[in-house]
Amino acid sequence: MIQVKRQKFVIGNWKMHTNAAEARKLAKAIAVGVGREDRVCVAVCPPFPYLALVTENLKGSKVSLGAQNLYPEEEGAFTGEVSPTMLLDLGCRFVILGHSERRHILGESDAFINRKVHVALAAGLDVILCVGETLEQREANQTSAVLESQIILGLAALSASLLPRLSIAYEPVWAIGNSGHQATPQQAEEEHIVIRESLARMFGKEAQSVVIQYGGSVKPENASALLSQPNVDGALIGGASLHADQFLAIIQVAIEQTQREEKST
């Protein structure tokens, strides 16, 4: 498969963690730690209540702001929901859609996620679409079929012209959090290839430019082995993103891998 240079992308998903003081401190520490570094794209996705606070603390930095979800309408009688226009108003550039916790805990379907993808992109947000299989699906040798289905349904009717504003995060559900399981770098690479081939069948050669991140218990100690894989273009980080030193260490690994790739070309 032809290799295309893709910028490494490291994003922190804070999930339902932090309070106002912790969010402010964490955002400041990450902004300072990243400094003027721009060889790697970096973003953080705090909980909705702290988006405005984090925006202020990222101002002028190279760290982008993202949201963890949205509702696929501009406005209306949708109590408790947040629209894409609200996210843009608060300074968000990215939004995570289709996260496994929303699929499996909150029951979101591929069709609903597809609506979100279209609305988010139309509004001007860049999308991180999450895909991944459960342990039961993996043990039943259904991984490739599950990933292909989530890609096909989640990106249905999407124009290839929008691919530069899309990234995919492969998050094996069985390797997230305290599951006790962890994907090997080789397993991550294998599934990233499945995802890229699925994208290629849908969009042709433009699929080679799509960034595919790995999201499954990424830590400083395993980041290098994961990010050195040819089709692992970054990391969607949960727990480690709540600690500035760990998050910055992973970003440094991404920078070093970028430098190695630049020297080899």
Backbone torsions as a table, in degrees:
resi	resn	phi	psi	omega
1	MET	NA	136.1	-178.9
2	ILE	-64.5	133.0	179.0
3	GLN	-93.4	129.5	178.6
4	VAL	-117.4	138.0	179.7
5	LYS	-69.4	123.4	179.0
6	ARG	-127.1	135.5	-180.0
7	GLN	-68.3	133.4	176.0
8	LYS	-63.4	142.0	-176.4
9	PHE	-130.8	118.5	178.8
10	VAL	-118.1	121.7	-177.0
11	ILE	-129.2	136.2	179.3
12	GLY	-101.2	122.2	176.2
13	ASN	-103.0	104.7	-176.2
14	TRP	-76.9	-9.2	179.4
15	LYS	50.9	-141.6	-178.5
16	MET	-97.6	59.3	-179.4
17	HIS	-128.3	165.7	179.6
18	THR	82.0	153.0	165.0
19	ASN	-112.8	-175.6	-174.7
20	ALA	-59.8	-45.7	-178.1
21	ALA	-65.1	-42.0	-179.9
22	GLU	-66.4	-40.8	179.8
23	ALA	-63.2	-43.7	179.4
24	ARG	-61.8	-47.5	-178.3
25	LYS	-64.2	-42.8	-178.3
26	LEU	-65.8	-45.0	-179.9
27	ALA	-61.9	-43.6	178.9
28	LYS	-61.3	-45.4	-178.0
29	ALA	-63.6	-40.3	179.9
30	ILE	-68.7	-43.1	179.5
31	ALA	-60.4	-44.0	179.6
32	VAL	-67.0	-42.7	-178.0
33	GLY	-65.1	-37.0	178.6
34	VAL	-73.7	-35.9	178.2
35	GLY	60.8	-130.5	-178.9
36	ARG	-99.5	12.7	-179.1
37	GLU	-64.5	127.1	178.9
38	ASP	-134.1	11.3	176.8
39	ARG	-71.9	-22.9	177.0
40	VAL	-120.0	134.5	175.5
41	CYS	-78.3	128.3	-177.4
42	VAL	-126.4	136.4	176.3
43	ALA	-145.9	155.7	173.8
44	VAL	-128.1	145.4	-178.6
45	CYS	-123.8	90.7	179.0
46	PRO	-79.4	170.4	173.8
47	PRO	-61.6	153.5	-178.4
48	PHE	-48.2	-45.5	-175.1
49	PRO	-62.0	-18.2	-174.2
50	TYR	-109.5	8.9	-179.5
51	LEU	-59.6	-47.3	-178.0
52	ALA	-64.4	-41.7	-179.9
53	LEU	-63.3	-45.1	-178.9
54	VAL	-68.0	-37.9	176.7
55	THR	-53.1	-45.7	-179.1
56	GLU	-61.5	-37.2	-175.9
57	ASN	-84.4	-9.9	175.1
58	LEU	-100.3	-6.7	-174.0
59	LYS	-55.3	130.2	178.9
60	GLY	82.2	-2.6	-178.1
61	SER	-96.0	176.2	177.2
62	LYS	-91.0	5.1	-178.6
63	VAL	-94.2	126.5	179.9
64	SER	-89.9	159.8	178.9
65	LEU	-103.7	137.8	175.2
66	GLY	-132.2	164.4	176.2
67	ALA	-113.8	159.8	-176.0
68	GLN	-89.7	-8.0	-175.2
69	ASN	-177.4	170.7	169.5
70	LEU	-156.9	168.3	172.1
71	TYR	-105.5	137.3	-171.4
72	PRO	-80.7	52.7	172.3
73	GLU	-144.7	150.0	-179.5
74	GLU	-71.8	-36.6	177.3
75	GLU	-166.3	174.1	177.1
76	GLY	141.0	-171.6	-176.5
77	ALA	-87.1	73.9	-179.1
78	PHE	-128.1	75.3	-174.1
79	THR	-54.4	129.1	176.9
80	GLY	86.6	-2.5	-177.6
81	GLU	-100.9	166.3	-177.3
82	VAL	-129.9	130.0	-174.9
83	SER	-91.2	161.4	176.6
84	PRO	-62.4	-34.9	179.1
85	THR	-66.6	-33.9	175.6
86	MET	-64.9	-41.7	179.8
87	LEU	-63.8	-42.9	177.5
88	LEU	-63.2	-39.6	-179.9
89	ASP	-61.8	-28.9	-179.8
90	LEU	-90.7	1.0	175.3
91	GLY	98.2	11.5	179.4
92	CYS	-71.3	139.5	171.5
93	ARG	-104.8	-35.6	-174.4
94	PHE	-116.9	159.1	169.3
95	VAL	-143.4	135.3	175.2
96	ILE	-86.0	129.2	178.5
97	LEU	-129.8	145.2	176.5
98	GLY	76.0	19.7	179.1
99	HIS	-57.4	145.2	-175.3
100	SER	-56.9	-32.8	179.9
101	GLU	-68.2	-30.9	176.3
102	ARG	-78.8	-32.1	176.8
103	ARG	-69.0	-49.4	-168.0
104	HIS	-95.5	-25.4	177.9
105	ILE	-95.1	-40.2	-174.7
106	LEU	-104.4	0.6	168.7
107	GLY	74.3	25.8	-179.9
108	GLU	-72.8	134.7	-179.1
109	SER	-91.8	163.9	175.9
110	ASP	-60.7	-37.0	-179.7
111	ALA	-65.1	-41.2	178.6
112	PHE	-67.4	-40.9	178.1
113	ILE	-63.5	-39.3	177.5
114	ASN	-61.1	-40.9	175.5
115	ARG	-58.7	-44.0	-179.7
116	LYS	-62.6	-42.8	-179.8
117	VAL	-58.0	-48.5	-178.4
118	HIS	-64.2	-44.7	-178.4
119	VAL	-66.2	-42.0	179.9
120	ALA	-61.7	-48.2	-179.0
121	LEU	-65.7	-39.6	178.7
122	ALA	-63.6	-33.5	-179.5
123	ALA	-75.4	-22.8	-179.6
124	GLY	114.2	7.4	176.2
125	LEU	-88.5	147.0	171.1
126	ASP	-88.6	141.3	-170.7
127	VAL	-109.1	135.1	166.4
128	ILE	-109.0	106.9	-179.6
129	LEU	-93.2	123.6	-179.6
130	CYS	-93.7	136.4	175.0
131	VAL	-137.4	155.7	178.7
132	GLY	168.1	158.1	-176.0
133	GLU	-105.6	156.3	174.5
134	THR	-82.2	169.7	177.7
135	LEU	-62.4	-40.3	-179.8
136	GLU	-62.7	-41.4	178.8
137	GLN	-66.3	-39.0	179.4
138	ARG	-66.3	-44.2	-179.0
139	GLU	-66.1	-22.4	177.6
140	ALA	-92.4	11.8	179.7
141	ASN	58.2	36.7	-178.9
142	GLN	-104.8	5.8	-172.7
143	THR	-54.9	-52.6	-177.1
144	SER	-60.9	-42.2	-179.6
145	ALA	-65.3	-40.6	179.8
146	VAL	-64.7	-46.4	-178.8
147	LEU	-63.8	-44.5	179.8
148	GLU	-62.5	-41.6	179.4
149	SER	-63.7	-44.3	-179.8
150	GLN	-64.7	-35.5	177.1
151	ILE	-68.7	-50.2	-177.1
152	ILE	-61.0	-46.6	-177.2
153	LEU	-76.7	-37.8	-178.1
154	GLY	-70.3	-27.6	-178.2
155	LEU	-111.5	17.2	-179.1
156	ALA	-55.3	135.9	175.9
157	ALA	65.9	18.1	178.7
158	LEU	-85.9	136.5	177.1
159	SER	-77.3	139.1	178.2
160	ALA	-61.0	-22.8	179.8
161	SER	-65.9	-16.9	-179.4
162	LEU	-93.0	-4.4	-177.3
163	LEU	-58.0	-33.9	178.1
164	PRO	-61.6	-15.6	-179.8
165	ARG	-106.9	17.8	-179.7
166	LEU	-125.2	138.2	166.1
167	SER	-130.9	157.3	-179.9
168	ILE	-114.0	136.0	174.2
169	ALA	-113.5	115.5	174.9
170	TYR	-86.3	114.2	179.4
171	GLU	-126.5	97.2	175.4
172	PRO	-62.1	119.7	-174.3
173	VAL	-58.8	-31.7	-177.3
174	TRP	-74.1	-9.0	-177.4
175	ALA	-115.1	13.5	-176.7
176	ILE	-96.1	142.2	173.8
177	GLY	66.1	-134.6	-175.7
178	ASN	-100.5	41.5	-176.6
179	SER	-71.4	-21.2	-176.0
180	GLY	86.3	-3.9	178.3
181	HIS	-112.6	154.9	178.2
182	GLN	-150.5	130.8	178.0
183	ALA	-72.8	141.3	174.8
184	THR	-76.9	159.9	175.0
185	PRO	-55.6	-36.3	179.8
186	GLN	-66.7	-41.0	177.3
187	GLN	-64.1	-42.4	178.4
188	ALA	-59.4	-46.7	-179.9
189	GLU	-61.4	-43.2	-179.2
190	GLU	-59.0	-44.3	-177.6
191	GLU	-75.6	-30.1	174.9
192	HIS	-64.5	-36.1	176.7
193	ILE	-65.6	-41.7	177.1
194	VAL	-57.9	-44.8	-179.6
195	ILE	-64.5	-43.7	-178.6
196	ARG	-66.1	-38.0	178.3
197	GLU	-67.0	-36.0	176.3
198	SER	-64.8	-42.3	177.2
199	LEU	-62.5	-40.2	-179.1
200	ALA	-64.2	-37.7	178.4
201	ARG	-66.2	-30.0	-179.5
202	MET	-84.3	-40.2	-167.1
203	PHE	-121.9	-3.4	-179.8
204	GLY	77.1	-152.2	-172.7
205	LYS	-64.2	-22.0	178.6
206	GLU	-60.2	-22.3	-178.9
207	ALA	-63.8	-22.5	-178.6
208	GLN	-65.2	-22.0	-177.8
209	SER	-88.9	-7.4	-176.8
210	VAL	-74.4	128.0	177.0
211	VAL	-75.6	130.7	176.1
212	ILE	-119.9	116.5	-179.6
213	GLN	-96.3	156.1	173.1
214	TYR	-103.9	135.4	178.3
215	GLY	-134.3	93.9	178.9
216	GLY	-165.7	81.6	179.3
217	SER	59.6	47.3	176.2
218	VAL	-76.1	130.2	-178.5
219	LYS	-135.2	165.5	178.9
220	PRO	-54.7	-35.2	-174.8
221	GLU	-75.8	-21.0	178.3
222	ASN	-112.7	-1.5	-174.8
223	ALA	-62.9	-40.7	-176.5
224	SER	-63.9	-45.0	-179.7
225	ALA	-63.5	-36.4	180.0
226	LEU	-73.5	-48.5	-173.9
227	LEU	-74.2	-10.7	176.5
228	SER	-83.2	-7.7	178.7
229	GLN	-72.6	139.3	-173.3
230	PRO	-57.6	-32.2	-176.6
231	ASN	-107.4	8.2	175.1
232	VAL	-97.4	104.8	-170.3
233	ASP	-98.2	7.1	-178.9
234	GLY	163.1	-164.9	-175.6
235	ALA	-146.4	136.6	169.5
236	LEU	-100.4	113.7	-167.3
237	ILE	-112.4	130.4	177.2
238	GLY	-96.3	-96.0	-173.1
239	GLY	-53.4	-43.4	-177.4
240	ALA	-67.6	-20.1	-179.8
241	SER	-76.7	-8.7	178.0
242	LEU	-85.8	-2.8	178.7
243	HIS	-124.0	113.4	-173.4
244	ALA	-56.1	-40.9	-177.4
245	ASP	-64.4	-40.9	179.1
246	GLN	-68.8	-43.9	-179.4
247	PHE	-62.4	-44.5	179.7
248	LEU	-66.8	-33.3	177.3
249	ALA	-64.9	-38.4	177.8
250	ILE	-67.9	-40.0	176.5
251	ILE	-60.7	-41.3	178.7
252	GLN	-62.4	-38.7	176.4
253	VAL	-61.2	-42.0	178.8
254	ALA	-63.6	-38.9	177.3
255	ILE	-63.4	-45.8	-178.9
256	GLU	-64.4	-38.1	177.7
257	GLN	-66.5	-39.0	176.6
258	THR	-60.5	-42.9	178.8
259	GLN	-62.7	-41.9	178.3
260	ARG	-62.3	-42.2	-179.5
261	GLU	-66.1	-37.2	179.2
262	GLU	-65.7	-37.7	-179.8
263	LYS	-70.3	-28.9	-176.5
264	SER	-83.5	-8.9	-178.7
265	THR	-98.4	NA	NA
